[in-house]
Amino acid sequence: MKKTVGKKVYDTAEMTEVKRVAHGVYGDPAGYEEILYVSENGKYFLYGIGGETSPYPTEKLVSLAKAKAAAWEKENA
């Protein structure tokens, strides 16, 4: 997936997946999936997608500071 947010281009093919978390089951309108990625230069972002009543009714990319990424990882251990 390649997506531009602001002036930054994020390409998951060039990044490392750190952690993937699924909430709910496939087809659940409230279910969603979050994937934490890190780039080669240490930039983190969270990719989320889900059902129509989930926090991610459409694809969303969120850039995260290293500390926020670590906190997300700890919360989803």
All heavy atoms as a GROMACS GRO file, in nm:
protein
  597
    1MET      N    1   0.085  -0.117   0.000
    1MET     CA    2   0.000   0.000   0.000
    1MET      C    3   0.090   0.124   0.000
    1MET      O    4   0.186   0.132   0.075
    1MET     CB    5  -0.089   0.001   0.124
    1MET     CG    6  -0.172   0.126   0.132
    1MET     SD    7  -0.238   0.164   0.296
    1MET     CE    8  -0.092   0.186   0.390
    2LYS      N    9   0.057   0.216  -0.084
    2LYS     CA   10   0.130   0.342  -0.092
    2LYS      C   11   0.030   0.454  -0.075
    2LYS      O   12  -0.071   0.457  -0.145
    2LYS     CB   13   0.200   0.352  -0.227
    2LYS     CG   14   0.306   0.456  -0.236
    2LYS     CD   15   0.377   0.444  -0.369
    2LYS     CE   16   0.505   0.522  -0.368
    2LYS     NZ   17   0.578   0.508  -0.493
    3LYS      N   18   0.055   0.542   0.021
    3LYS     CA   19  -0.042   0.648   0.049
    3LYS      C   20   0.035   0.774   0.088
    3LYS      O   21   0.137   0.768   0.156
    3LYS     CB   22  -0.134   0.604   0.161
    3LYS     CG   23  -0.254   0.694   0.179
    3LYS     CD   24  -0.363   0.619   0.253
    3LYS     CE   25  -0.485   0.704   0.257
    3LYS     NZ   26  -0.605   0.636   0.227
    4THR      N   27  -0.019   0.889   0.046
    4THR     CA   28   0.041   1.017   0.082
    4THR      C   29  -0.043   1.083   0.190
    4THR      O   30  -0.164   1.094   0.178
    4THR     CB   31   0.048   1.110  -0.040
    4THR    OG1   32   0.122   1.044  -0.144
    4THR    CG2   33   0.114   1.242  -0.007
    5VAL      N   34   0.023   1.122   0.298
    5VAL     CA   35  -0.042   1.194   0.408
    5VAL      C   36   0.033   1.325   0.424
    5VAL      O   37   0.152   1.324   0.457
    5VAL     CB   38  -0.039   1.113   0.539
    5VAL    CG1   39  -0.101   1.193   0.652
    5VAL    CG2   40  -0.109   0.979   0.522
    6GLY      N   41  -0.035   1.435   0.399
    6GLY     CA   42   0.034   1.564   0.398
    6GLY      C   43   0.133   1.564   0.285
    6GLY      O   44   0.097   1.541   0.170
    7LYS      N   45   0.259   1.584   0.317
    7LYS     CA   46   0.363   1.582   0.214
    7LYS      C   47   0.447   1.456   0.220
    7LYS      O   48   0.542   1.440   0.145
    7LYS     CB   49   0.453   1.704   0.230
    7LYS     CG   50   0.382   1.835   0.201
    7LYS     CD   51   0.476   1.952   0.210
    7LYS     CE   52   0.401   2.080   0.180
    7LYS     NZ   53   0.489   2.196   0.180
    8LYS      N   54   0.414   1.364   0.312
    8LYS     CA   55   0.491   1.241   0.327
    8LYS      C   56   0.426   1.126   0.252
    8LYS      O   57   0.305   1.112   0.250
    8LYS     CB   58   0.501   1.202   0.475
    8LYS     CG   59   0.582   1.300   0.556
    8LYS     CD   60   0.597   1.252   0.698
    8LYS     CE   61   0.676   1.352   0.780
    8LYS     NZ   62   0.694   1.307   0.917
    9VAL      N   63   0.510   1.045   0.188
    9VAL     CA   64   0.463   0.927   0.117
    9VAL      C   65   0.501   0.804   0.201
    9VAL      O   66   0.617   0.787   0.238
    9VAL     CB   67   0.526   0.916  -0.023
    9VAL    CG1   68   0.483   0.788  -0.092
    9VAL    CG2   69   0.488   1.037  -0.107
   10TYR      N   70   0.401   0.722   0.232
   10TYR     CA   71   0.423   0.600   0.308
   10TYR      C   72   0.402   0.482   0.213
   10TYR      O   73   0.303   0.475   0.143
   10TYR     CB   74   0.324   0.590   0.424
   10TYR     CG   75   0.342   0.699   0.527
   10TYR    CD1   76   0.266   0.816   0.520
   10TYR    CD2   77   0.434   0.685   0.629
   10TYR    CE1   78   0.281   0.915   0.615
   10TYR    CE2   79   0.450   0.785   0.724
   10TYR     CZ   80   0.374   0.899   0.716
   10TYR     OH   81   0.390   0.998   0.809
   11ASP      N   82   0.497   0.390   0.212
   11ASP     CA   83   0.489   0.272   0.128
   11ASP      C   84   0.520   0.150   0.213
   11ASP      O   85   0.634   0.129   0.253
   11ASP     CB   86   0.587   0.284   0.012
   11ASP     CG   87   0.572   0.172  -0.089
   11ASP    OD1   88   0.492   0.078  -0.066
   11ASP    OD2   89   0.641   0.178  -0.193
   12THR      N   90   0.417   0.069   0.241
   12THR     CA   91   0.436  -0.046   0.329
   12THR      C   92   0.533  -0.149   0.271
   12THR      O   93   0.594  -0.224   0.345
   12THR     CB   94   0.302  -0.114   0.362
   12THR    OG1   95   0.240  -0.154   0.241
   12THR    CG2   96   0.212  -0.022   0.439
   13ALA      N   97   0.550  -0.151   0.140
   13ALA     CA   98   0.642  -0.245   0.078
   13ALA      C   99   0.787  -0.214   0.116
   13ALA      O  100   0.873  -0.302   0.111
   13ALA     CB  101   0.626  -0.243  -0.073
   14GLU      N  102   0.813  -0.092   0.155
   14GLU     CA  103   0.947  -0.050   0.192
   14GLU      C  104   0.966  -0.038   0.342
   14GLU      O  105   1.069   0.011   0.388
   14GLU     CB  106   0.980   0.083   0.125
   14GLU     CG  107   0.983   0.074  -0.026
   14GLU     CD  108   1.014   0.206  -0.093
   14GLU    OE1  109   1.049   0.303  -0.023
   14GLU    OE2  110   1.003   0.212  -0.217
   15MET      N  111   0.866  -0.081   0.420
   15MET     CA  112   0.873  -0.069   0.565
   15MET      C  113   0.862  -0.206   0.630
   15MET      O  114   0.823  -0.304   0.566
   15MET     CB  115   0.762   0.022   0.615
   15MET     CG  116   0.776   0.162   0.565
   15MET     SD  117   0.654   0.270   0.640
   15MET     CE  118   0.705   0.424   0.574
   16THR      N  119   0.893  -0.211   0.757
   16THR     CA  120   0.887  -0.335   0.833
   16THR      C  121   0.763  -0.335   0.920
   16THR      O  122   0.738  -0.239   0.994
   16THR     CB  123   1.012  -0.348   0.924
   16THR    OG1  124   1.128  -0.341   0.839
   16THR    CG2  125   1.011  -0.477   1.001
   17GLU      N  126   0.688  -0.444   0.912
   17GLU     CA  127   0.571  -0.459   0.998
   17GLU      C  128   0.620  -0.496   1.138
   17GLU      O  129   0.694  -0.592   1.156
   17GLU     CB  130   0.479  -0.569   0.945
   17GLU     CG  131   0.352  -0.584   1.024
   17GLU     CD  132   0.258  -0.687   0.968
   17GLU    OE1  133   0.234  -0.687   0.846
   17GLU    OE2  134   0.208  -0.768   1.048
   18VAL      N  135   0.578  -0.419   1.238
   18VAL     CA  136   0.620  -0.442   1.377
   18VAL      C  137   0.518  -0.530   1.447
   18VAL      O  138   0.554  -0.628   1.514
   18VAL     CB  139   0.636  -0.308   1.452
   18VAL    CG1  140   0.671  -0.330   1.598
   18VAL    CG2  141   0.739  -0.220   1.383
   19LYS      N  142   0.391  -0.496   1.435
   19LYS     CA  143   0.286  -0.571   1.503
   19LYS      C  144   0.153  -0.550   1.432
   19LYS      O  145   0.124  -0.442   1.384
   19LYS     CB  146   0.275  -0.526   1.648
   19LYS     CG  147   0.179  -0.609   1.730
   19LYS     CD  148   0.194  -0.580   1.877
   19LYS     CE  149   0.107  -0.668   1.960
   19LYS     NZ  150   0.167  -0.792   1.997
   20ARG      N  151   0.073  -0.657   1.432
   20ARG     CA  152  -0.060  -0.655   1.370
   20ARG      C  153  -0.159  -0.702   1.477
   20ARG      O  154  -0.138  -0.804   1.541
   20ARG     CB  155  -0.062  -0.750   1.252
   20ARG     CG  156  -0.194  -0.761   1.181
   20ARG     CD  157  -0.184  -0.864   1.069
   20ARG     NE  158  -0.087  -0.824   0.968
   20ARG     CZ  159  -0.118  -0.784   0.845
   20ARG    NH1  160  -0.244  -0.781   0.807
   20ARG    NH2  161  -0.024  -0.748   0.760
   21VAL      N  162  -0.269  -0.626   1.493
   21VAL     CA  163  -0.370  -0.659   1.593
   21VAL      C  164  -0.508  -0.651   1.528
   21VAL      O  165  -0.541  -0.552   1.464
   21VAL     CB  166  -0.364  -0.561   1.713
   21VAL    CG1  167  -0.471  -0.594   1.816
   21VAL    CG2  168  -0.227  -0.562   1.777
   22ALA      N  169  -0.587  -0.757   1.548
   22ALA     CA  170  -0.724  -0.760   1.497
   22ALA      C  171  -0.820  -0.750   1.615
   22ALA      O  172  -0.801  -0.816   1.718
   22ALA     CB  173  -0.749  -0.887   1.419
   23HIS      N  174  -0.921  -0.670   1.601
   23HIS     CA  175  -1.025  -0.652   1.703
   23HIS      C  176  -1.157  -0.696   1.640
   23HIS      O  177  -1.201  -0.636   1.541
   23HIS     CB  178  -1.035  -0.506   1.747
   23HIS     CG  179  -0.907  -0.453   1.803
   23HIS    ND1  180  -0.873  -0.465   1.934
   23HIS    CD2  181  -0.802  -0.390   1.742
   23HIS    CE1  182  -0.755  -0.410   1.955
   23HIS    NE2  183  -0.710  -0.363   1.839
   24GLY      N  184  -1.221  -0.799   1.695
   24GLY     CA  185  -1.344  -0.850   1.637
   24GLY      C  186  -1.314  -0.958   1.536
   24GLY      O  187  -1.201  -1.005   1.524
   25VAL      N  188  -1.415  -0.996   1.461
   25VAL     CA  189  -1.401  -1.100   1.360
   25VAL      C  190  -1.433  -1.043   1.222
   25VAL      O  191  -1.499  -0.940   1.210
   25VAL     CB  192  -1.494  -1.221   1.390
   25VAL    CG1  193  -1.454  -1.289   1.519
   25VAL    CG2  194  -1.639  -1.180   1.396
   26TYR      N  195  -1.389  -1.114   1.120
   26TYR     CA  196  -1.412  -1.070   0.983
   26TYR      C  197  -1.562  -1.056   0.959
   26TYR      O  198  -1.639  -1.143   0.993
   26TYR     CB  199  -1.351  -1.168   0.883
   26TYR     CG  200  -1.366  -1.123   0.740
   26TYR    CD1  201  -1.283  -1.026   0.688
   26TYR    CD2  202  -1.466  -1.174   0.660
   26TYR    CE1  203  -1.296  -0.982   0.559
   26TYR    CE2  204  -1.482  -1.132   0.529
   26TYR     CZ  205  -1.396  -1.035   0.480
   26TYR     OH  206  -1.410  -0.991   0.352
   27GLY      N  207  -1.602  -0.946   0.902
   27GLY     CA  208  -1.742  -0.920   0.873
   27GLY      C  209  -1.814  -0.843   0.982
   27GLY      O  210  -1.926  -0.795   0.962
   28ASP      N  211  -1.752  -0.830   1.100
   28ASP     CA  212  -1.812  -0.755   1.211
   28ASP      C  213  -1.804  -0.606   1.178
   28ASP      O  214  -1.696  -0.553   1.154
   28ASP     CB  215  -1.733  -0.786   1.339
   28ASP     CG  216  -1.781  -0.710   1.461
   28ASP    OD1  217  -1.879  -0.634   1.452
   28ASP    OD2  218  -1.719  -0.727   1.568
   29PRO      N  219  -1.918  -0.535   1.174
   29PRO     CA  220  -1.915  -0.393   1.138
   29PRO      C  221  -1.835  -0.308   1.237
   29PRO      O  222  -1.788  -0.201   1.202
   29PRO     CB  223  -2.061  -0.350   1.135
   29PRO     CG  224  -2.140  -0.463   1.187
   29PRO     CD  225  -2.054  -0.583   1.196
   30ALA      N  226  -1.815  -0.359   1.359
   30ALA     CA  227  -1.736  -0.285   1.459
   30ALA      C  228  -1.592  -0.336   1.464
   30ALA      O  229  -1.508  -0.279   1.534
   30ALA     CB  230  -1.800  -0.297   1.597
   31GLY      N  231  -1.560  -0.442   1.392
   31GLY     CA  232  -1.426  -0.499   1.392
   31GLY      C  233  -1.328  -0.417   1.311
   31GLY      O  234  -1.366  -0.346   1.218
   32TYR      N  235  -1.202  -0.425   1.350
   32TYR     CA  236  -1.099  -0.353   1.276
   32TYR      C  237  -0.963  -0.415   1.297
   32TYR      O  238  -0.944  -0.499   1.386
   32TYR     CB  239  -1.095  -0.205   1.315
   32TYR     CG  240  -1.064  -0.178   1.461
   32TYR    CD1  241  -0.935  -0.147   1.503
   32TYR    CD2  242  -1.165  -0.180   1.557
   32TYR    CE1  243  -0.907  -0.121   1.636
   32TYR    CE2  244  -1.139  -0.154   1.689
   32TYR     CZ  245  -1.009  -0.125   1.729
   32TYR     OH  246  -0.981  -0.100   1.861
   33GLU      N  247  -0.868  -0.377   1.214
   33GLU     CA  248  -0.731  -0.425   1.222
   33GLU      C  249  -0.638  -0.304   1.225
   33GLU      O  250  -0.659  -0.207   1.153
   33GLU     CB  251  -0.700  -0.513   1.102
   33GLU     CG  252  -0.564  -0.574   1.104
   33GLU     CD  253  -0.541  -0.673   0.990
   33GLU    OE1  254  -0.582  -0.642   0.876
   33GLU    OE2  255  -0.483  -0.777   1.016
   34GLU      N  256  -0.535  -0.313   1.308
   34GLU     CA  257  -0.432  -0.210   1.314
   34GLU      C  258  -0.297  -0.276   1.291
   34GLU      O  259  -0.272  -0.384   1.343
   34GLU     CB  260  -0.430  -0.143   1.451
   34GLU     CG  261  -0.554  -0.061   1.482
   34GLU     CD  262  -0.552  -0.003   1.622
   34GLU    OE1  263  -0.528  -0.079   1.719
   34GLU    OE2  264  -0.574   0.118   1.634
   35ILE      N  265  -0.214  -0.209   1.213
   35ILE     CA  266  -0.080  -0.260   1.184
   35ILE      C  267   0.020  -0.148   1.209
   35ILE      O  268   0.006  -0.038   1.153
   35ILE     CB  269  -0.066  -0.309   1.039
   35ILE    CG1  270  -0.178  -0.409   1.006
   35ILE    CG2  271   0.071  -0.372   1.016
   35ILE    CD1  272  -0.193  -0.438   0.859
   36LEU      N  273   0.118  -0.175   1.293
   36LEU     CA  274   0.223  -0.078   1.322
   36LEU      C  275   0.341  -0.108   1.230
   36LEU      O  276   0.388  -0.222   1.223
   36LEU     CB  277   0.266  -0.088   1.469
   36LEU     CG  278   0.376   0.008   1.514
   36LEU    CD1  279   0.329   0.153   1.505
   36LEU    CD2  280   0.421  -0.026   1.655
   37TYR      N  281   0.387  -0.005   1.159
   37TYR     CA  282   0.503  -0.016   1.070
   37TYR      C  283   0.613   0.078   1.115
   37TYR      O  284   0.586   0.181   1.177
   37TYR     CB  285   0.465   0.025   0.927
   37TYR     CG  286   0.377  -0.072   0.853
   37TYR    CD1  287   0.239  -0.055   0.850
   37TYR    CD2  288   0.431  -0.179   0.784
   37TYR    CE1  289   0.157  -0.142   0.780
   37TYR    CE2  290   0.350  -0.267   0.713
   37TYR     CZ  291   0.213  -0.248   0.712
   37TYR     OH  292   0.133  -0.334   0.643
   38VAL      N  293   0.736   0.042   1.079
   38VAL     CA  294   0.850   0.131   1.100
   38VAL      C  295   0.931   0.136   0.970
   38VAL      O  296   0.949   0.035   0.903
   38VAL     CB  297   0.939   0.085   1.219
   38VAL    CG1  298   1.002  -0.050   1.195
   38VAL    CG2  299   1.044   0.191   1.253
   39SER      N  300   0.974   0.257   0.935
   39SER     CA  301   1.054   0.274   0.814
   39SER      C  302   1.201   0.248   0.845
   39SER      O  303   1.241   0.237   0.960
   39SER     CB  304   1.036   0.415   0.758
   39SER     OG  305   1.094   0.509   0.844
   40GLU      N  306   1.279   0.240   0.740
   40GLU     CA  307   1.423   0.217   0.753
   40GLU      C  308   1.491   0.325   0.837
   40GLU      O  309   1.586   0.300   0.908
   40GLU     CB  310   1.485   0.212   0.613
   40GLU     CG  311   1.612   0.134   0.606
   40GLU     CD  312   1.657   0.118   0.462
   40GLU    OE1  313   1.732   0.206   0.414
   40GLU    OE2  314   1.617   0.018   0.400
   41ASN      N  315   1.438   0.448   0.831
   41ASN     CA  316   1.499   0.558   0.907
   41ASN      C  317   1.432   0.581   1.044
   41ASN      O  318   1.451   0.683   1.106
   41ASN     CB  319   1.501   0.687   0.823
   41ASN     CG  320   1.362   0.735   0.786
   41ASN    OD1  321   1.262   0.672   0.819
   41ASN    ND2  322   1.356   0.846   0.716
   42GLY      N  323   1.352   0.483   1.088
   42GLY     CA  324   1.297   0.488   1.223
   42GLY      C  325   1.166   0.563   1.242
   42GLY      O  326   1.126   0.590   1.354
   43LYS      N  327   1.098   0.595   1.134
   43LYS     CA  328   0.967   0.662   1.144
   43LYS      C  329   0.857   0.556   1.159
   43LYS      O  330   0.859   0.455   1.088
   43LYS     CB  331   0.939   0.746   1.020
   43LYS     CG  332   1.047   0.846   0.989
   43LYS     CD  333   1.007   0.981   1.035
   43LYS     CE  334   1.116   1.078   0.990
   43LYS     NZ  335   1.122   1.195   1.066
   44TYR      N  336   0.763   0.582   1.249
   44TYR     CA  337   0.655   0.488   1.276
   44TYR      C  338   0.522   0.539   1.223
   44TYR      O  339   0.498   0.659   1.222
   44TYR     CB  340   0.639   0.466   1.426
   44TYR     CG  341   0.752   0.389   1.487
   44TYR    CD1  342   0.868   0.453   1.530
   44TYR    CD2  343   0.744   0.251   1.502
   44TYR    CE1  344   0.972   0.383   1.586
   44TYR    CE2  345   0.848   0.180   1.558
   44TYR     CZ  346   0.962   0.245   1.600
   44TYR     OH  347   1.066   0.175   1.655
   45PHE      N  348   0.436   0.446   1.180
   45PHE     CA  349   0.300   0.483   1.149
   45PHE      C  350   0.208   0.365   1.172
   45PHE      O  351   0.248   0.250   1.170
   45PHE     CB  352   0.284   0.542   1.009
   45PHE     CG  353   0.284   0.445   0.896
   45PHE    CD1  354   0.164   0.394   0.848
   45PHE    CD2  355   0.400   0.407   0.834
   45PHE    CE1  356   0.162   0.306   0.741
   45PHE    CE2  357   0.400   0.320   0.728
   45PHE     CZ  358   0.280   0.269   0.681
   46LEU      N  359   0.084   0.398   1.202
   46LEU     CA  360  -0.019   0.299   1.231
   46LEU      C  361  -0.119   0.301   1.117
   46LEU      O  362  -0.169   0.408   1.080
   46LEU     CB  363  -0.088   0.334   1.362
   46LEU     CG  364  -0.184   0.230   1.420
   46LEU    CD1  365  -0.110   0.102   1.456
   46LEU    CD2  366  -0.251   0.287   1.543
   47TYR      N  367  -0.144   0.185   1.060
   47TYR     CA  368  -0.243   0.169   0.954
   47TYR      C  369  -0.365   0.101   1.013
   47TYR      O  370  -0.351  -0.001   1.081
   47TYR     CB  371  -0.184   0.085   0.842
   47TYR     CG  372  -0.285   0.040   0.739
   47TYR    CD1  373  -0.331   0.128   0.644
   47TYR    CD2  374  -0.333  -0.090   0.738
   47TYR    CE1  375  -0.424   0.087   0.549
   47TYR    CE2  376  -0.425  -0.131   0.644
   47TYR     CZ  377  -0.471  -0.042   0.550
   47TYR     OH  378  -0.563  -0.082   0.457
   48GLY      N  379  -0.482   0.157   0.992
   48GLY     CA  380  -0.604   0.097   1.044
   48GLY      C  381  -0.710   0.087   0.936
   48GLY      O  382  -0.721   0.174   0.850
   49ILE      N  383  -0.785  -0.024   0.939
   49ILE     CA  384  -0.898  -0.043   0.848
   49ILE      C  385  -0.999  -0.133   0.918
   49ILE      O  386  -0.961  -0.221   0.996
   49ILE     CB  387  -0.855  -0.102   0.713
   49ILE    CG1  388  -0.971  -0.097   0.615
   49ILE    CG2  389  -0.798  -0.241   0.728
   49ILE    CD1  390  -0.932  -0.101   0.471
   50GLY      N  391  -1.128  -0.105   0.895
   50GLY     CA  392  -1.228  -0.186   0.962
   50GLY      C  393  -1.366  -0.172   0.905
   50GLY      O  394  -1.386  -0.116   0.797
   51GLY      N  395  -1.462  -0.220   0.983
   51GLY     CA  396  -1.602  -0.216   0.944
   51GLY      C  397  -1.661  -0.077   0.955
   51GLY      O  398  -1.599   0.016   1.008
   52GLU      N  399  -1.784  -0.064   0.911
   52GLU     CA  400  -1.848   0.067   0.902
   52GLU      C  401  -1.872   0.135   1.036
   52GLU      O  402  -1.882   0.257   1.042
   52GLU     CB  403  -1.979   0.057   0.824
   52GLU     CG  404  -2.078  -0.040   0.885
   52GLU     CD  405  -2.197  -0.069   0.794
   52GLU    OE1  406  -2.176  -0.082   0.672
   52GLU    OE2  407  -2.307  -0.079   0.847
   53THR      N  408  -1.880   0.061   1.147
   53THR     CA  409  -1.898   0.124   1.278
   53THR      C  410  -1.772   0.117   1.364
   53THR      O  411  -1.776   0.143   1.483
   53THR     CB  412  -2.017   0.059   1.355
   53THR    OG1  413  -1.988  -0.079   1.377
   53THR    CG2  414  -2.146   0.076   1.279
   54SER      N  415  -1.660   0.083   1.303
   54SER     CA  416  -1.532   0.074   1.374
   54SER      C  417  -1.464   0.211   1.380
   54SER      O  418  -1.509   0.305   1.315
   54SER     CB  419  -1.441  -0.025   1.302
   54SER     OG  420  -1.387   0.034   1.185
   55PRO      N  421  -1.353   0.220   1.453
   55PRO     CA  422  -1.276   0.345   1.451
   55PRO      C  423  -1.214   0.376   1.313
   55PRO      O  424  -1.168   0.486   1.289
   55PRO     CB  425  -1.165   0.320   1.553
   55PRO     CG  426  -1.214   0.210   1.640
   55PRO     CD  427  -1.303   0.126   1.552
   56TYR      N  428  -1.213   0.276   1.224
   56TYR     CA  429  -1.153   0.291   1.092
   56TYR      C  430  -1.250   0.250   0.981
   56TYR      O  431  -1.227   0.152   0.911
   56TYR     CB  432  -1.026   0.206   1.080
   56TYR     CG  433  -0.923   0.234   1.185
   56TYR    CD1  434  -0.906   0.149   1.293
   56TYR    CD2  435  -0.842   0.347   1.177
   56TYR    CE1  436  -0.810   0.174   1.390
   56TYR    CE2  437  -0.747   0.373   1.274
   56TYR     CZ  438  -0.732   0.286   1.380
   56TYR     OH  439  -0.636   0.312   1.475
   57PRO      N  440  -1.360   0.322   0.962
   57PRO     CA  441  -1.454   0.285   0.856
   57PRO      C  442  -1.394   0.301   0.716
   57PRO      O  443  -1.443   0.243   0.620
   57PRO     CB  444  -1.572   0.378   0.877
   57PRO     CG  445  -1.519   0.493   0.955
   57PRO     CD  446  -1.404   0.440   1.035
   58THR      N  447  -1.287   0.378   0.706
   58THR     CA  448  -1.209   0.389   0.583
   58THR      C  449  -1.063   0.374   0.622
   58THR      O  450  -1.026   0.392   0.738
   58THR     CB  451  -1.229   0.526   0.513
   58THR    OG1  452  -1.190   0.630   0.603
   58THR    CG2  453  -1.374   0.546   0.471
   59GLU      N  454  -0.978   0.344   0.525
   59GLU     CA  455  -0.835   0.331   0.551
   59GLU      C  456  -0.782   0.456   0.618
   59GLU      O  457  -0.818   0.567   0.580
   59GLU     CB  458  -0.757   0.318   0.420
   59GLU     CG  459  -0.750   0.182   0.364
   59GLU     CD  460  -0.658   0.181   0.242
   59GLU    OE1  461  -0.656   0.279   0.166
   59GLU    OE2  462  -0.590   0.081   0.226
   60LYS      N  463  -0.695   0.438   0.716
   60LYS     CA  464  -0.637   0.555   0.784
   60LYS      C  465  -0.492   0.526   0.818
   60LYS      O  466  -0.458   0.419   0.865
   60LYS     CB  467  -0.716   0.584   0.911
   60LYS     CG  468  -0.674   0.712   0.980
   60LYS     CD  469  -0.770   0.747   1.091
   60LYS     CE  470  -0.731   0.879   1.153
   60LYS     NZ  471  -0.820   0.914   1.263
   61LEU      N  472  -0.408   0.624   0.794
   61LEU     CA  473  -0.268   0.620   0.832
   61LEU      C  474  -0.242   0.728   0.934
   61LEU      O  475  -0.283   0.843   0.914
   61LEU     CB  476  -0.177   0.647   0.712
   61LEU     CG  477  -0.159   0.535   0.612
   61LEU    CD1  478  -0.082   0.588   0.492
   61LEU    CD2  479  -0.085   0.419   0.673
   62VAL      N  480  -0.176   0.692   1.042
   62VAL     CA  481  -0.145   0.789   1.147
   62VAL      C  482   0.004   0.780   1.175
   62VAL      O  483   0.055   0.674   1.211
   62VAL     CB  484  -0.225   0.758   1.276
   62VAL    CG1  485  -0.192   0.858   1.384
   62VAL    CG2  486  -0.374   0.756   1.248
   63SER      N  487   0.074   0.891   1.160
   63SER     CA  488   0.215   0.897   1.193
   63SER      C  489   0.229   0.902   1.345
   63SER      O  490   0.155   0.973   1.412
   63SER     CB  491   0.276   1.023   1.130
   63SER     OG  492   0.414   1.028   1.158
   64LEU      N  493   0.323   0.824   1.399
   64LEU     CA  494   0.342   0.817   1.544
   64LEU      C  495   0.487   0.848   1.582
   64LEU      O  496   0.580   0.805   1.512
   64LEU     CB  497   0.310   0.677   1.597
   64LEU     CG  498   0.169   0.624   1.581
   64LEU    CD1  499   0.164   0.479   1.631
   64LEU    CD2  500   0.071   0.709   1.657
   65ALA      N  501   0.504   0.919   1.692
   65ALA     CA  502   0.637   0.937   1.749
   65ALA      C  503   0.681   0.803   1.807
   65ALA      O  504   0.598   0.717   1.837
   65ALA     CB  505   0.634   1.044   1.858
   66LYS      N  506   0.809   0.783   1.824
   66LYS     CA  507   0.862   0.657   1.874
   66LYS      C  508   0.800   0.619   2.009
   66LYS      O  509   0.764   0.503   2.031
   66LYS     CB  510   1.014   0.665   1.886
   66LYS     CG  511   1.079   0.534   1.920
   66LYS     CD  512   1.230   0.545   1.918
   66LYS     CE  513   1.293   0.410   1.947
   66LYS     NZ  514   1.438   0.416   1.940
   67ALA      N  515   0.783   0.715   2.098
   67ALA     CA  516   0.725   0.688   2.230
   67ALA      C  517   0.580   0.644   2.219
   67ALA      O  518   0.536   0.552   2.289
   67ALA     CB  519   0.736   0.812   2.319
   68LYS      N  520   0.503   0.706   2.129
   68LYS     CA  521   0.362   0.667   2.108
   68LYS      C  522   0.354   0.527   2.048
   68LYS      O  523   0.266   0.448   2.082
   68LYS     CB  524   0.291   0.767   2.018
   68LYS     CG  525   0.272   0.902   2.079
   68LYS     CD  526   0.133   0.912   2.133
   68LYS     CE  527   0.112   1.056   2.180
   68LYS     NZ  528  -0.010   1.074   2.249
   69ALA      N  529   0.446   0.496   1.956
   69ALA     CA  530   0.449   0.363   1.895
   69ALA      C  531   0.480   0.258   2.001
   69ALA      O  532   0.416   0.152   2.005
   69ALA     CB  533   0.551   0.358   1.783
   70ALA      N  534   0.573   0.288   2.090
   70ALA     CA  535   0.608   0.194   2.198
   70ALA      C  536   0.490   0.175   2.292
   70ALA      O  537   0.461   0.063   2.337
   70ALA     CB  538   0.730   0.244   2.273
   71ALA      N  539   0.418   0.283   2.322
   71ALA     CA  540   0.301   0.274   2.410
   71ALA      C  541   0.191   0.191   2.343
   71ALA      O  542   0.128   0.107   2.410
   71ALA     CB  543   0.250   0.414   2.444
   72TRP      N  544   0.168   0.210   2.214
   72TRP     CA  545   0.068   0.132   2.142
   72TRP      C  546   0.105  -0.015   2.145
   72TRP      O  547   0.021  -0.102   2.169
   72TRP     CB  548   0.056   0.181   1.998
   72TRP     CG  549  -0.047   0.104   1.920
   72TRP    CD1  550  -0.178   0.134   1.907
   72TRP    CD2  551  -0.026  -0.017   1.845
   72TRP    NE1  552  -0.241   0.039   1.829
   72TRP    CE2  553  -0.150  -0.055   1.791
   72TRP    CE3  554   0.085  -0.097   1.820
   72TRP    CZ2  555  -0.165  -0.169   1.712
   72TRP    CZ3  556   0.069  -0.211   1.742
   72TRP    CH2  557  -0.054  -0.245   1.689
   73GLU      N  558   0.233  -0.044   2.122
   73GLU     CA  559   0.280  -0.182   2.123
   73GLU      C  560   0.259  -0.247   2.260
   73GLU      O  561   0.214  -0.362   2.270
   73GLU     CB  562   0.430  -0.184   2.086
   73GLU     CG  563   0.466  -0.296   1.998
   73GLU     CD  564   0.614  -0.296   1.961
   73GLU    OE1  565   0.679  -0.190   1.960
   73GLU    OE2  566   0.661  -0.406   1.932
   74LYS      N  567   0.288  -0.173   2.365
   74LYS     CA  568   0.271  -0.224   2.502
   74LYS      C  569   0.124  -0.250   2.532
   74LYS      O  570   0.089  -0.352   2.591
   74LYS     CB  571   0.330  -0.125   2.601
   74LYS     CG  572   0.334  -0.174   2.743
   74LYS     CD  573   0.404  -0.075   2.834
   74LYS     CE  574   0.405  -0.125   2.976
   74LYS     NZ  575   0.472  -0.033   3.066
   75GLU      N  576   0.036  -0.159   2.492
   75GLU     CA  577  -0.108  -0.174   2.513
   75GLU      C  578  -0.164  -0.294   2.439
   75GLU      O  579  -0.265  -0.351   2.480
   75GLU     CB  580  -0.183  -0.049   2.465
   75GLU     CG  581  -0.164   0.072   2.550
   75GLU     CD  582  -0.224   0.198   2.485
   75GLU    OE1  583  -0.300   0.185   2.387
   75GLU    OE2  584  -0.192   0.308   2.533
   76ASN      N  585  -0.100  -0.332   2.329
   76ASN     CA  586  -0.150  -0.441   2.246
   76ASN      C  587  -0.063  -0.566   2.255
   76ASN      O  588  -0.056  -0.645   2.160
   76ASN     CB  589  -0.161  -0.393   2.100
   76ASN     CG  590  -0.271  -0.294   2.082
   76ASN    OD1  591  -0.388  -0.329   2.079
   76ASN    ND2  592  -0.235  -0.166   2.077
   77ALA      N  593   0.002  -0.584   2.367
   77ALA     CA  594   0.089  -0.700   2.388
   77ALA      C  595   0.008  -0.827   2.406
   77ALA      O  596  -0.103  -0.829   2.442
   77ALA     CB  597   0.179  -0.678   2.509
   0.00000   0.00000   0.00000
